[in-house]
Amino acid sequence: MARMERMLLAGDHHSPSIAAYFTHTGSYQVVCLPEGPATLQEMTRLPGYDIVLMEVDLAGQGGLEVLREARRVGVTTPVILLAATTADSVLGFDLGADDYVPLPISMEELAARVKAVIRRSRTNGTARLQVYRFDQVVVDFEAETVMRNEEPVPFTRLEFDLLRYLVAHRGRTVSRKQMLRDIWGISGDITTRTIDRHVAAIRKKIEANPDAPRYIETVYGIGYKLVG
């Protein structure tokens, strides 16, 4: 049996009919939440969702604010905004939305959009770089080796997995909570010092000056971002 896609549907205006449609297809497991705060909390939990459909006009906390906060803490789940105005769509894309669907819309078109966004997110997420370079550092993801000035640099398994994760999310802030969830498989409120120790170890191996890192930036209060 094919795996069902996990969909989080946020809103109460159009959500009942949308939920009924996708549930009826037999291909989606749909969770519905009417309010913004609960939606934000659910987006950060494990297991993650394959797609989020979110109305802009959410009770308690608007959809755009939920999207902003979700992206700020490192949630990368693809989000399709359900909005009535073009202004909302422009701001939504700026905040990290993956698509915008004007309302009203036919269910067939919405289903096509959902499939396209899920497919695109998986292509982006699984497309593996063979080689990535930081000046004199060369990371070979196929061979799982790191060279610096043409000399091999030893990495532990977790260090290499963390470096791979940062490269895959390069240019975006990744929260400590997200790294614990996706790399360590841990969720909940626990200490994140282990992440900081691993990042410090990686910096010593790839940065010319680990005390003033050029590539792995600290985003204070949130996590890290790989640049370059």
C-alpha positions as CSV (number, residue, x, y, z in Angstrom):
1,M,0.0,0.0,0.0
2,A,1.3,3.4,-0.9
3,R,2.3,5.8,1.9
4,M,-0.4,8.4,2.6
5,E,0.8,12.0,2.5
6,R,0.4,13.9,5.8
7,M,-1.4,17.2,5.3
8,L,-1.9,19.9,7.9
9,L,-4.9,22.1,7.0
10,A,-5.1,25.3,9.0
11,G,-8.3,27.5,8.9
12,D,-12.0,27.2,9.3
13,H,-13.6,29.0,6.3
14,H,-12.7,26.7,3.4
15,S,-11.1,23.9,5.4
16,P,-14.1,21.6,5.8
17,S,-14.7,21.1,2.1
18,I,-11.0,20.9,1.4
19,A,-10.4,18.3,4.1
20,A,-13.4,16.2,2.8
21,Y,-12.0,16.3,-0.7
22,F,-8.4,15.2,0.2
23,T,-9.6,12.6,2.7
24,H,-11.9,11.1,0.1
25,T,-9.0,10.6,-2.3
26,G,-7.5,8.1,0.1
27,S,-4.1,9.5,-0.5
28,Y,-3.9,12.0,2.3
29,Q,-4.1,11.9,6.1
30,V,-5.5,15.3,7.0
31,V,-5.3,17.1,10.3
32,C,-7.4,20.2,10.6
33,L,-6.7,23.1,13.0
34,P,-8.8,26.3,13.1
35,E,-6.4,28.6,15.0
36,G,-3.0,30.1,14.4
37,P,-1.2,29.3,17.7
38,A,-2.2,25.6,17.5
39,T,-1.1,25.4,13.9
40,L,2.4,26.8,14.7
41,Q,2.8,24.4,17.5
42,E,1.8,21.5,15.3
43,M,4.1,22.5,12.5
44,T,7.1,22.0,14.9
45,R,6.2,18.5,16.1
46,L,7.3,15.1,15.0
47,P,6.6,13.4,12.7
48,G,6.6,16.3,10.2
49,Y,4.0,16.9,7.6
50,D,4.4,16.6,3.9
51,I,2.4,19.7,3.1
52,V,0.7,22.5,5.0
53,L,-2.4,24.3,3.5
54,M,-3.0,27.5,5.5
55,E,-5.6,30.1,5.3
56,V,-4.3,33.7,5.8
57,D,-7.2,34.6,8.0
58,L,-6.5,32.4,11.0
59,A,-8.1,32.9,14.4
60,G,-5.7,33.9,17.2
61,Q,-2.6,34.4,15.0
62,G,-2.8,35.2,11.3
63,G,-1.5,32.8,8.7
64,L,1.3,35.1,7.6
65,E,2.5,35.5,11.2
66,V,2.4,31.8,11.7
67,L,4.4,31.3,8.5
68,R,6.9,33.9,9.5
69,E,7.5,32.3,12.9
70,A,7.6,28.8,11.5
71,R,10.3,29.7,9.1
72,R,12.2,31.7,11.8
73,V,12.5,28.6,14.0
74,G,13.6,26.5,11.0
75,V,10.4,24.6,9.9
76,T,11.0,23.7,6.2
77,T,7.7,21.9,5.5
78,P,6.3,23.2,2.2
79,V,3.4,25.7,2.8
80,I,0.6,26.7,0.4
81,L,-1.2,29.8,1.4
82,L,-4.9,30.0,0.7
83,A,-5.6,33.7,0.3
84,A,-8.1,36.1,-1.3
85,T,-5.7,39.0,-2.2
86,T,-2.6,39.3,-4.3
87,A,-1.0,41.5,-1.6
88,D,-1.2,38.5,0.8
89,S,0.5,36.3,-1.8
90,V,3.4,38.7,-2.3
91,L,4.1,39.0,1.4
92,G,3.6,35.2,1.8
93,F,6.3,34.5,-0.8
94,D,8.6,36.9,1.0
95,L,8.0,35.0,4.2
96,G,8.8,31.6,2.7
97,A,5.5,30.3,1.3
98,D,6.0,27.7,-1.5
99,D,2.9,28.5,-3.4
100,Y,-0.2,30.7,-3.2
101,V,-3.7,29.6,-4.2
102,P,-6.4,32.3,-4.8
103,L,-9.8,31.6,-3.3
104,P,-12.1,30.3,-4.5
105,I,-10.4,27.6,-6.4
106,S,-11.5,24.2,-7.9
107,M,-10.5,21.2,-5.9
108,E,-8.9,19.6,-8.9
109,E,-6.6,22.6,-9.4
110,L,-5.7,22.7,-5.7
111,A,-4.9,19.0,-5.8
112,A,-2.6,19.5,-8.7
113,R,-0.8,22.4,-6.9
114,V,-0.4,20.2,-3.8
115,K,1.1,17.4,-5.8
116,A,3.5,19.8,-7.6
117,V,4.7,21.4,-4.4
118,I,5.3,18.1,-2.6
119,R,7.1,16.7,-5.7
120,R,9.3,19.9,-5.9
121,S,10.1,19.9,-2.2
122,R,11.3,16.3,-2.4
123,T,13.3,16.9,-5.5
124,N,15.0,19.8,-3.8
125,G,15.5,17.9,-0.6
126,T,16.9,14.7,-2.1
127,A,19.0,16.2,-4.9
128,R,22.4,15.4,-3.5
129,L,25.5,17.5,-4.2
130,Q,28.4,15.3,-5.1
131,V,31.0,17.9,-4.1
132,Y,30.9,21.2,-2.2
133,R,33.8,23.6,-1.7
134,F,34.7,26.1,1.0
135,D,37.8,27.7,-0.6
136,Q,40.5,25.2,0.3
137,V,38.0,22.7,1.8
138,V,36.4,20.1,-0.5
139,V,33.5,18.0,0.8
140,D,32.8,14.8,-1.3
141,F,29.3,13.7,-0.3
142,E,29.4,10.5,-2.3
143,A,32.7,9.3,-0.8
144,E,31.9,11.0,2.5
145,T,35.3,12.6,2.7
146,V,36.6,16.0,3.6
147,M,39.9,17.5,2.2
148,R,41.5,20.7,3.3
149,N,44.5,22.0,1.4
150,E,44.5,18.6,-0.3
151,E,44.9,16.8,3.0
152,P,42.2,14.5,4.5
153,V,40.3,15.8,7.5
154,P,38.8,13.3,9.8
155,F,35.0,13.7,10.6
156,T,32.8,11.7,12.9
157,R,29.6,10.3,11.5
158,L,27.5,12.9,13.3
159,E,29.8,15.7,12.3
160,F,29.5,14.7,8.6
161,D,25.8,14.3,8.8
162,L,25.5,17.8,10.4
163,L,27.7,19.3,7.7
164,R,25.6,17.7,5.0
165,Y,22.5,19.0,6.6
166,L,23.8,22.6,6.8
167,V,24.9,22.4,3.2
168,A,21.5,21.1,2.1
169,H,19.9,24.1,3.9
170,R,22.6,26.6,2.9
171,G,21.5,30.2,3.1
172,R,18.7,29.5,5.5
173,T,18.7,29.6,9.3
174,V,18.3,26.2,10.8
175,S,17.2,26.0,14.4
176,R,18.8,23.8,17.0
177,K,15.4,22.2,17.6
178,Q,15.2,21.4,13.9
179,M,18.6,19.8,13.9
180,L,17.8,17.7,16.9
181,R,14.7,16.5,15.2
182,D,16.1,15.8,11.7
183,I,19.6,14.6,12.6
184,W,19.4,13.1,16.1
185,G,15.7,12.1,15.8
186,I,15.0,13.9,19.1
187,S,12.0,16.2,19.8
188,G,11.0,18.1,22.9
189,D,12.6,20.6,25.2
190,I,16.1,19.3,26.0
191,T,19.5,20.8,26.1
192,T,21.1,21.7,22.8
193,R,24.7,21.9,23.9
194,T,25.6,18.8,22.0
195,I,24.8,20.7,18.7
196,D,27.0,23.6,19.7
197,R,29.8,21.2,20.5
198,H,29.5,19.5,17.1
199,V,29.3,22.8,15.3
200,A,32.4,24.0,17.1
201,A,34.3,20.9,16.1
202,I,33.3,21.4,12.4
203,R,34.4,25.0,12.5
204,K,37.8,24.0,13.7
205,K,38.1,21.7,10.7
206,I,36.8,23.9,7.9
207,E,37.2,27.5,9.1
208,A,40.5,29.5,8.8
209,N,39.6,31.2,12.0
210,P,37.0,29.2,14.1
211,D,36.6,32.1,16.5
212,A,35.5,34.4,13.6
213,P,33.7,31.8,11.4
214,R,33.1,32.8,7.7
215,Y,30.9,29.9,6.7
216,I,28.9,28.6,9.6
217,E,27.3,31.6,11.2
218,T,25.6,31.6,14.6
219,V,22.1,33.0,14.5
220,Y,21.8,34.0,18.2
221,G,18.8,32.5,20.0
222,I,17.9,30.3,17.1
223,G,20.6,28.2,15.6
224,Y,23.0,28.3,12.6
225,K,23.2,29.2,9.0
226,L,25.7,28.1,6.4
227,V,26.7,30.8,3.9
228,G,29.0,30.9,1.0
